[in-house]
Amino acid sequence: MKIQLILLQKSLLSKVEKIDPKTPINKKFIRYLLIFLTGGLVLTWLINTPPGLLGKSDAIAYAVCHRIGSHSHYFGERPFSLCARCTGQYLGFIWGFGFQFLAAKKRSGFPSRSAMILMAALFLFYLLDGLNSAIHLYPGLDHLSLYQPNNILRLFTGLGFGIVISAILYPLIGQTVWNETSTLPAIRGPRDWLILLGGSVGIGLLILTGNPLLTYPLILVSTGSLLFLLTVLYSVIWILVRKRENSFTSWKELIWWGIAGFSSALMQIALIDLVRFILTGTWSGFLEY
Protein backbone atom coordinates (compact mmCIF):
# COMPACT_ATOMS: atom_id res chain seq x y z
CA MET A 1 0.00 0.00 0.00
CA LYS A 2 2.81 2.40 0.91
CA ILE A 3 4.55 1.72 -2.39
CA GLN A 4 1.29 2.36 -4.27
CA LEU A 5 0.77 5.68 -2.46
CA ILE A 6 4.30 6.76 -3.31
CA LEU A 7 3.75 5.85 -6.98
CA LEU A 8 0.42 7.72 -6.99
CA GLN A 9 2.05 10.77 -5.42
CA LYS A 10 4.78 10.77 -8.05
CA SER A 11 2.17 10.46 -10.80
CA LEU A 12 0.20 13.42 -9.45
CA LEU A 13 3.34 15.52 -9.08
CA SER A 14 4.36 14.80 -12.65
CA LYS A 15 0.94 15.95 -13.86
CA VAL A 16 1.08 19.11 -11.76
CA GLU A 17 4.53 19.93 -13.12
CA LYS A 18 3.10 19.77 -16.63
CA ILE A 19 0.60 22.53 -15.79
CA ASP A 20 3.14 25.27 -16.28
CA PRO A 21 1.77 28.83 -16.48
CA LYS A 22 4.61 29.62 -18.85
CA THR A 23 3.62 27.07 -21.50
CA PRO A 24 3.23 28.48 -25.05
CA ILE A 25 -0.56 27.97 -25.05
CA ASN A 26 -1.05 29.92 -21.84
CA LYS A 27 1.41 32.57 -22.98
CA LYS A 28 -0.49 33.05 -26.21
CA PHE A 29 -3.82 33.29 -24.37
CA ILE A 30 -2.46 35.81 -21.88
CA ARG A 31 -0.90 37.88 -24.66
CA TYR A 32 -4.09 37.91 -26.74
CA LEU A 33 -6.08 38.84 -23.64
CA LEU A 34 -3.62 41.60 -22.81
CA ILE A 35 -3.81 43.01 -26.34
CA PHE A 36 -7.62 42.86 -26.27
CA LEU A 37 -7.90 44.60 -22.89
CA THR A 38 -5.28 47.22 -23.74
CA GLY A 39 -6.89 47.94 -27.09
CA GLY A 40 -10.31 48.30 -25.49
CA LEU A 41 -8.94 50.61 -22.82
CA VAL A 42 -7.14 52.79 -25.38
CA LEU A 43 -10.25 53.01 -27.58
CA THR A 44 -12.49 53.92 -24.63
CA TRP A 45 -10.05 56.57 -23.45
CA LEU A 46 -9.68 58.06 -26.94
CA ILE A 47 -13.44 58.32 -27.42
CA ASN A 48 -14.08 60.01 -24.08
CA THR A 49 -11.27 62.59 -24.06
CA PRO A 50 -10.99 65.95 -25.87
CA PRO A 51 -10.38 65.73 -29.65
CA GLY A 52 -7.06 66.25 -31.40
CA LEU A 53 -3.49 65.49 -30.41
CA LEU A 54 -3.34 68.42 -28.01
CA GLY A 55 -6.68 67.33 -26.55
CA LYS A 56 -5.29 63.88 -25.80
CA SER A 57 -2.14 65.50 -24.43
CA ASP A 58 -4.31 67.62 -22.13
CA ALA A 59 -6.16 64.50 -20.95
CA ILE A 60 -2.90 62.82 -19.93
CA ALA A 61 -1.70 65.92 -18.10
CA TYR A 62 -5.12 66.33 -16.49
CA ALA A 63 -4.46 63.25 -14.35
CA VAL A 64 -1.37 64.62 -12.59
CA CYS A 65 -1.10 68.40 -13.02
CA HIS A 66 -3.14 71.33 -11.67
CA ARG A 67 -2.83 73.01 -15.11
CA ILE A 68 -3.17 76.52 -13.69
CA GLY A 69 -3.01 79.01 -16.57
CA SER A 70 -0.75 81.55 -14.87
CA HIS A 71 1.75 78.79 -14.07
CA SER A 72 1.96 77.59 -17.66
CA HIS A 73 3.66 78.51 -20.90
CA TYR A 74 1.36 79.16 -23.84
CA PHE A 75 1.02 77.73 -27.33
CA GLY A 76 -0.81 80.55 -29.06
CA GLU A 77 -3.82 81.26 -26.87
CA ARG A 78 -3.92 77.88 -25.14
CA PRO A 79 -1.75 76.84 -22.19
CA PHE A 80 0.65 73.93 -22.49
CA SER A 81 -0.87 70.61 -21.44
CA LEU A 82 1.35 70.61 -18.35
CA CYS A 83 2.28 73.56 -16.17
CA ALA A 84 5.76 75.03 -16.58
CA ARG A 85 7.24 72.97 -13.73
CA CYS A 86 5.73 69.67 -14.88
CA THR A 87 6.68 70.41 -18.49
CA GLY A 88 10.29 70.81 -17.42
CA GLN A 89 10.16 67.81 -15.12
CA TYR A 90 8.95 65.32 -17.71
CA LEU A 91 11.10 66.70 -20.51
CA GLY A 92 14.11 66.50 -18.19
CA PHE A 93 13.19 62.92 -17.31
CA ILE A 94 12.85 61.68 -20.88
CA TRP A 95 16.05 63.47 -21.89
CA GLY A 96 17.98 61.91 -18.99
CA PHE A 97 16.47 58.45 -19.49
CA GLY A 98 17.10 58.53 -23.24
CA PHE A 99 20.71 59.59 -22.73
CA GLN A 100 21.35 56.72 -20.32
CA PHE A 101 19.57 54.24 -22.59
CA LEU A 102 21.92 55.14 -25.44
CA ALA A 103 25.13 55.71 -23.48
CA ALA A 104 24.92 53.46 -20.42
CA LYS A 105 23.38 50.30 -21.93
CA LYS A 106 23.30 47.89 -18.96
CA ARG A 107 25.42 49.91 -16.58
CA SER A 108 23.27 49.99 -13.46
CA GLY A 109 25.34 51.68 -10.79
CA PHE A 110 24.05 54.77 -9.04
CA PRO A 111 25.79 58.13 -9.51
CA SER A 112 28.90 58.91 -7.47
CA ARG A 113 28.75 60.70 -4.12
CA SER A 114 29.75 64.00 -5.66
CA ALA A 115 27.00 63.57 -8.25
CA MET A 116 24.56 62.83 -5.43
CA ILE A 117 25.38 66.23 -3.95
CA LEU A 118 24.54 67.85 -7.28
CA MET A 119 21.30 65.85 -7.45
CA ALA A 120 20.38 66.90 -3.92
CA ALA A 121 20.97 70.55 -4.87
CA LEU A 122 18.75 70.21 -7.95
CA PHE A 123 16.03 68.65 -5.81
CA LEU A 124 16.28 71.39 -3.18
CA PHE A 125 16.01 74.11 -5.84
CA TYR A 126 12.92 72.32 -7.20
CA LEU A 127 11.39 72.00 -3.73
CA LEU A 128 12.18 75.58 -2.70
CA ASP A 129 10.77 77.08 -5.88
CA GLY A 130 7.69 74.89 -5.62
CA LEU A 131 6.97 75.95 -2.03
CA ASN A 132 7.64 79.59 -2.84
CA SER A 133 5.28 79.37 -5.81
CA ALA A 134 2.58 77.62 -3.77
CA ILE A 135 2.58 80.41 -1.18
CA HIS A 136 1.47 82.87 -3.87
CA LEU A 137 -1.70 80.88 -4.47
CA TYR A 138 -3.02 81.87 -1.03
CA PRO A 139 -4.13 85.49 -0.55
CA GLY A 140 -2.42 87.24 2.33
CA LEU A 141 0.63 84.99 2.36
CA ASP A 142 2.62 86.80 -0.33
CA HIS A 143 4.79 88.46 2.30
CA LEU A 144 6.14 85.04 3.30
CA SER A 145 7.61 84.33 -0.13
CA LEU A 146 11.32 84.66 -0.77
CA TYR A 147 10.96 86.05 -4.30
CA GLN A 148 8.42 86.60 -7.05
CA PRO A 149 7.81 83.23 -8.73
CA ASN A 150 7.86 82.98 -12.51
CA ASN A 151 7.50 80.36 -15.20
CA ILE A 152 11.15 80.48 -16.23
CA LEU A 153 12.24 79.31 -12.77
CA ARG A 154 9.45 76.74 -12.71
CA LEU A 155 10.60 75.38 -16.07
CA PHE A 156 14.31 75.11 -15.27
CA THR A 157 13.91 73.73 -11.74
CA GLY A 158 11.55 71.16 -13.26
CA LEU A 159 14.14 70.23 -15.89
CA GLY A 160 16.76 69.75 -13.19
CA PHE A 161 14.52 67.53 -11.10
CA GLY A 162 13.58 65.50 -14.17
CA ILE A 163 17.26 64.68 -14.64
CA VAL A 164 17.40 63.59 -10.99
CA ILE A 165 14.44 61.23 -11.45
CA SER A 166 16.05 59.61 -14.48
CA ALA A 167 19.42 59.29 -12.72
CA ILE A 168 17.77 57.28 -9.94
CA LEU A 169 15.21 55.32 -11.93
CA TYR A 170 17.42 54.03 -14.76
CA PRO A 171 19.87 52.19 -12.45
CA LEU A 172 16.95 50.87 -10.37
CA ILE A 173 15.37 49.38 -13.48
CA GLY A 174 18.65 47.79 -14.52
CA GLN A 175 19.19 46.26 -11.08
CA THR A 176 15.64 44.89 -11.16
CA VAL A 177 15.36 43.38 -14.63
CA TRP A 178 18.80 42.31 -15.91
CA ASN A 179 20.28 38.96 -14.95
CA GLU A 180 23.75 40.37 -15.53
CA THR A 181 24.54 44.01 -14.88
CA SER A 182 27.53 46.27 -14.62
CA THR A 183 28.03 48.05 -11.31
CA LEU A 184 29.59 51.02 -13.10
CA PRO A 185 27.49 54.20 -12.78
CA ALA A 186 24.97 54.73 -15.57
CA ILE A 187 26.04 58.39 -15.57
CA ARG A 188 29.80 58.11 -15.45
CA GLY A 189 31.25 61.48 -14.57
CA PRO A 190 31.48 65.24 -15.16
CA ARG A 191 31.32 64.88 -18.94
CA ASP A 192 28.01 63.01 -18.81
CA TRP A 193 26.59 65.48 -16.31
CA LEU A 194 27.62 68.43 -18.45
CA ILE A 195 25.86 66.86 -21.44
CA LEU A 196 22.72 66.20 -19.39
CA LEU A 197 22.58 69.65 -17.80
CA GLY A 198 23.56 71.43 -21.02
CA GLY A 199 20.91 69.51 -22.93
CA SER A 200 18.24 70.38 -20.36
CA VAL A 201 19.15 74.06 -20.60
CA GLY A 202 18.87 73.78 -24.37
CA ILE A 203 15.41 72.23 -24.07
CA GLY A 204 14.34 75.06 -21.78
CA LEU A 205 15.59 77.67 -24.23
CA LEU A 206 13.68 76.01 -27.07
CA ILE A 207 10.47 76.39 -25.07
CA LEU A 208 11.23 80.01 -24.24
CA THR A 209 11.52 80.87 -27.93
CA GLY A 210 7.74 80.45 -28.15
CA ASN A 211 8.17 79.15 -31.71
CA PRO A 212 5.13 76.92 -32.46
CA LEU A 213 7.25 74.62 -34.63
CA LEU A 214 9.35 73.87 -31.53
CA THR A 215 6.83 74.09 -28.71
CA TYR A 216 4.14 71.92 -30.34
CA PRO A 217 6.25 68.74 -30.44
CA LEU A 218 7.71 69.50 -27.01
CA ILE A 219 4.19 69.64 -25.54
CA LEU A 220 3.51 66.17 -26.94
CA VAL A 221 6.89 64.85 -25.81
CA SER A 222 6.33 66.13 -22.27
CA THR A 223 3.00 64.33 -21.83
CA GLY A 224 4.34 61.29 -23.69
CA SER A 225 7.18 61.26 -21.17
CA LEU A 226 4.67 61.29 -18.32
CA LEU A 227 2.88 58.27 -19.80
CA PHE A 228 6.23 56.56 -20.39
CA LEU A 229 7.33 57.13 -16.79
CA LEU A 230 4.14 55.57 -15.43
CA THR A 231 4.49 52.70 -17.91
CA VAL A 232 8.02 51.98 -16.72
CA LEU A 233 7.01 52.06 -13.06
CA TYR A 234 4.05 49.72 -13.57
CA SER A 235 6.13 47.38 -15.74
CA VAL A 236 8.64 47.01 -12.91
CA ILE A 237 5.81 46.47 -10.42
CA TRP A 238 4.38 43.67 -12.58
CA ILE A 239 7.81 42.07 -12.84
CA LEU A 240 8.18 42.16 -9.06
CA VAL A 241 4.64 40.83 -8.49
CA ARG A 242 5.33 37.90 -10.83
CA LYS A 243 8.75 37.37 -9.20
CA ARG A 244 10.60 37.65 -12.49
CA GLU A 245 13.25 40.12 -11.36
CA ASN A 246 16.81 39.66 -12.66
CA SER A 247 15.68 37.19 -15.33
CA PHE A 248 15.94 39.25 -18.52
CA THR A 249 18.79 39.59 -20.99
CA SER A 250 17.47 42.10 -23.55
CA TRP A 251 14.95 44.92 -23.94
CA LYS A 252 13.05 42.73 -26.42
CA GLU A 253 12.10 40.36 -23.61
CA LEU A 254 10.43 43.25 -21.78
CA ILE A 255 7.95 44.13 -24.54
CA TRP A 256 4.98 42.27 -23.06
CA TRP A 257 5.75 43.56 -19.58
CA GLY A 258 5.84 47.02 -21.11
CA ILE A 259 2.39 46.49 -22.62
CA ALA A 260 1.08 45.42 -19.21
CA GLY A 261 2.70 48.49 -17.67
CA PHE A 262 1.23 50.76 -20.34
CA SER A 263 -2.24 49.32 -19.77
CA SER A 264 -1.94 49.90 -16.02
CA ALA A 265 -0.64 53.43 -16.54
CA LEU A 266 -3.47 54.33 -18.90
CA MET A 267 -5.98 52.82 -16.48
CA GLN A 268 -4.65 55.06 -13.70
CA ILE A 269 -4.83 58.13 -15.94
CA ALA A 270 -8.36 57.26 -17.09
CA LEU A 271 -9.64 56.75 -13.55
CA ILE A 272 -8.13 60.01 -12.28
CA ASP A 273 -9.46 61.83 -15.35
CA LEU A 274 -12.93 60.47 -14.64
CA VAL A 275 -12.91 61.42 -10.95
CA ARG A 276 -11.52 64.90 -11.62
CA PHE A 277 -14.00 65.57 -14.42
CA ILE A 278 -16.91 64.45 -12.23
CA LEU A 279 -15.74 66.79 -9.46
CA THR A 280 -14.92 69.82 -11.63
CA GLY A 281 -16.98 69.39 -14.80
CA THR A 282 -14.18 70.79 -16.96
CA TRP A 283 -10.96 69.69 -18.68
CA SER A 284 -9.35 73.02 -17.77
CA GLY A 285 -7.04 73.72 -14.84
CA PHE A 286 -8.17 74.15 -11.25
CA LEU A 287 -7.73 77.91 -11.52
CA GLU A 288 -8.23 80.00 -14.65
CA TYR A 289 -5.93 82.91 -13.80
Order of alpha helices (4+ residues) and beta strands (2+ residues): alpha-alpha-alpha-beta-beta-alpha-beta-alpha-alpha-beta-alpha-alpha-alpha
